[in-house]
């Protein structure tokens, strides 16, 4: 079977080393933030295999346990997936009932809350109760683009590891790159966006979240002047936006994420976000 947990092209060897060492002193809850969504998921599954593989150098990636975790069919792995829609209270309640029983294989039951920013307020509060007093034999792992996107009390009860953000965008999804190019065209030429966002079903929440995360990375690079020459968005921010406006735009990105969490139409969120940045580019760098 292909090595699913941490592909050879992955850029997170530092995080892998941390997870290997944490396997000897397992935190009740682990939060993986930053990086890209597939990397967060890959590392979360790697963590599940680290805690359950019975081989001498776990995870071996080849035994039945590792293979079942890679396919997400391992009986002691619970996955609540927020990539496509909100994680509501009912699946969290179901998960909490399962925690009362011992792990089936005698290892550690791992509960993966993937893209935890998708938890509704009610679901997040219910999850918090489990994190406060997790039954023995259970370990939570949450993933999110940034810790600020989830309930602060969930963050405070988790061991946080931050994945690297990459200047190289070659591995980004082609669809994301298309939307980034449309945003850039709109900010420069005031056209090329609304005819795409206006198409029914053209955008889902996951894509807009990826756009928001990309904007945050590029805005940070512009603020710290750490962008690579080929980072067109960060360069545009530096050339056209006053540095004093950067914190305001950072808050704009957070508001856009909050709107998605409240199930606002993703296309409307992207339109609003694009307009806020467009206005900032028209004021000039001062």
BELWO-V586694 format. One record per residue. N is the residue number from 0. RES is the residue in one small letter. SS is DSSP state (alpha for helix, beta for strand, coil for the rest). PSI is psi in whole degrees, -180 to 180 (999 if undefined). Layout:
N_RES_SS_PSI / N_RES_SS_PSI
This chain:
0_x_coil_145 / 1_x_coil_149 / 2_x_coil_104 / 3_x_coil_-31 / 4_x_coil_-45 / 5_x_coil_87 / 6_x_coil_153 / 7_x_coil_-27 / 8_x_coil_0 / 9_x_coil_148 / 10_x_coil_24 / 11_x_coil_47 / 12_x_alpha_-31 / 13_x_alpha_-43 / 14_x_alpha_-37 / 15_x_alpha_-43 / 16_x_alpha_-41 / 17_x_alpha_-44 / 18_x_alpha_-39 / 19_x_alpha_-43 / 20_x_alpha_-35 / 21_x_alpha_-19 / 22_x_coil_-18 / 23_x_coil_-10 / 24_x_coil_79 / 25_x_coil_121 / 26_x_coil_151 / 27_x_coil_-33 / 28_x_beta_134 / 29_x_beta_135 / 30_x_beta_121 / 31_x_beta_113 / 32_x_beta_162 / 33_x_beta_-168 / 34_x_coil_-153 / 35_x_coil_157 / 36_x_alpha_-47 / 37_x_alpha_-34 / 38_x_alpha_-42 / 39_x_alpha_-44 / 40_x_alpha_-43 / 41_x_alpha_-44 / 42_x_alpha_-34 / 43_x_alpha_-42 / 44_x_alpha_-35 / 45_x_alpha_-42 / 46_x_alpha_-43 / 47_x_alpha_-41 / 48_x_alpha_-37 / 49_x_alpha_-35 / 50_x_alpha_-11 / 51_x_alpha_-17 / 52_x_coil_135 / 53_x_coil_1 / 54_x_coil_163 / 55_x_coil_-41 / 56_x_coil_78 / 57_x_coil_143 / 58_x_coil_141 / 59_x_coil_-23 / 60_x_coil_-4 / 61_x_coil_-18 / 62_x_coil_167 / 63_x_alpha_-38 / 64_x_alpha_-48 / 65_x_alpha_-40 / 66_x_alpha_-42 / 67_x_alpha_-37 / 68_x_alpha_-41 / 69_x_alpha_-37 / 70_x_coil_-3 / 71_x_coil_40 / 72_x_coil_10 / 73_x_coil_133 / 74_x_coil_-25 / 75_x_coil_27 / 76_x_beta_121 / 77_x_beta_127 / 78_x_beta_122 / 79_x_beta_115 / 80_x_beta_119 / 81_x_coil_22 / 82_x_coil_-36 / 83_x_coil_-27 / 84_x_coil_170 / 85_x_coil_147 / 86_x_beta_111 / 87_x_coil_-179 / 88_x_alpha_-35 / 89_x_alpha_-50 / 90_x_alpha_-29 / 91_x_alpha_-40 / 92_x_alpha_-42 / 93_x_alpha_-44 / 94_x_alpha_-43 / 95_x_alpha_-34 / 96_x_alpha_-36 / 97_x_alpha_-26 / 98_x_coil_-20 / 99_x_coil_-24 / 100_x_coil_157 / 101_x_coil_151 / 102_x_coil_139 / 103_x_coil_-36 / 104_x_coil_10 / 105_x_coil_3 / 106_x_coil_-129 / 107_x_coil_122 / 108_x_beta_127 / 109_x_beta_128 / 110_x_beta_111 / 111_x_beta_117 / 112_x_beta_93 / 113_x_beta_125 / 114_x_coil_64 / 115_x_alpha_-14 / 116_x_alpha_-12 / 117_x_alpha_-3 / 118_x_beta_133 / 119_x_coil_165 / 120_x_alpha_-43 / 121_x_alpha_-43 / 122_x_alpha_-40 / 123_x_alpha_-41 / 124_x_alpha_-38 / 125_x_alpha_-41 / 126_x_alpha_-38 / 127_x_alpha_-38 / 128_x_alpha_-37 / 129_x_alpha_-36 / 130_x_alpha_-30 / 131_x_alpha_-39 / 132_x_coil_71 / 133_x_coil_134 / 134_x_coil_150 / 135_x_coil_145 / 136_x_coil_7 / 137_x_beta_142 / 138_x_beta_132 / 139_x_beta_146 / 140_x_beta_123 / 141_x_beta_145 / 142_x_beta_148 / 143_x_beta_152 / 144_x_coil_-41 / 145_x_coil_147 / 146_x_alpha_-28 / 147_x_alpha_-14 / 148_x_alpha_-6 / 149_x_coil_170 / 150_x_coil_126 / 151_x_alpha_-35 / 152_x_alpha_-27 / 153_x_alpha_-39 / 154_x_alpha_-44 / 155_x_alpha_-21 / 156_x_coil_11 / 157_x_coil_150 / 158_x_beta_117 / 159_x_beta_129 / 160_x_beta_133 / 161_x_beta_122 / 162_x_beta_154 / 163_x_coil_143 / 164_x_coil_142 / 165_x_coil_136 / 166_x_coil_-31 / 167_x_coil_121 / 168_x_coil_13 / 169_x_coil_-28 / 170_x_coil_3 / 171_x_coil_154 / 172_x_coil_139 / 173_x_alpha_-37 / 174_x_alpha_-41 / 175_x_alpha_-43 / 176_x_alpha_-35 / 177_x_alpha_-44 / 178_x_alpha_-35 / 179_x_alpha_-44 / 180_x_alpha_-37 / 181_x_alpha_-39 / 182_x_alpha_-46 / 183_x_alpha_-42 / 184_x_alpha_-40 / 185_x_alpha_-43 / 186_x_alpha_-30 / 187_x_alpha_-45 / 188_x_alpha_0 / 189_x_coil_32 / 190_x_coil_168 / 191_x_coil_11 / 192_x_coil_-54 / 193_x_alpha_-28 / 194_x_alpha_-20 / 195_x_alpha_-44 / 196_x_alpha_-24 / 197_x_coil_-11 / 198_x_coil_130 / 199_x_coil_129 / 200_x_coil_13 / 201_x_coil_-22 / 202_x_coil_142 / 203_x_coil_171 / 204_x_alpha_-38 / 205_x_alpha_-41 / 206_x_alpha_-43 / 207_x_alpha_-37 / 208_x_alpha_-40 / 209_x_alpha_-38 / 210_x_alpha_-44 / 211_x_alpha_-46 / 212_x_alpha_-39 / 213_x_alpha_-44 / 214_x_alpha_-39 / 215_x_alpha_-43 / 216_x_alpha_-46 / 217_x_alpha_-35 / 218_x_alpha_-42 / 219_x_alpha_-42 / 220_x_alpha_-38 / 221_x_alpha_-40 / 222_x_alpha_-38 / 223_x_alpha_-2 / 224_x_coil_40 / 225_x_coil_9 / 226_x_coil_147 / 227_x_coil_156 / 228_x_coil_-31 / 229_x_coil_0 / 230_x_coil_89 / 231_x_alpha_-39 / 232_x_alpha_-48 / 233_x_alpha_-40 / 234_x_alpha_-41 / 235_x_alpha_-43 / 236_x_alpha_-45 / 237_x_alpha_-37 / 238_x_alpha_-30 / 239_x_alpha_-7 / 240_x_beta_136 / 241_x_coil_134 / 242_x_alpha_-33 / 243_x_alpha_-18 / 244_x_alpha_-16 / 245_x_alpha_-47 / 246_x_alpha_-35 / 247_x_alpha_-42 / 248_x_alpha_-33 / 249_x_alpha_-42 / 250_x_alpha_-34 / 251_x_alpha_-42 / 252_x_alpha_-39 / 253_x_alpha_-40 / 254_x_alpha_-37 / 255_x_alpha_-42 / 256_x_alpha_-42 / 257_x_alpha_-39 / 258_x_alpha_-41 / 259_x_alpha_-39 / 260_x_alpha_-26 / 261_x_coil_19 / 262_x_coil_31 / 263_x_coil_144 / 264_x_coil_124 / 265_x_alpha_-37 / 266_x_alpha_-39 / 267_x_alpha_-38 / 268_x_alpha_-45 / 269_x_alpha_-39 / 270_x_alpha_-48 / 271_x_alpha_-45 / 272_x_alpha_-45 / 273_x_alpha_-40 / 274_x_alpha_-38 / 275_x_alpha_-43 / 276_x_alpha_-37 / 277_x_alpha_-44 / 278_x_alpha_-40 / 279_x_alpha_-37 / 280_x_alpha_-24 / 281_x_alpha_-16 / 282_x_alpha_-21 / 283_x_beta_164 / 284_x_coil_-13 / 285_x_coil_999
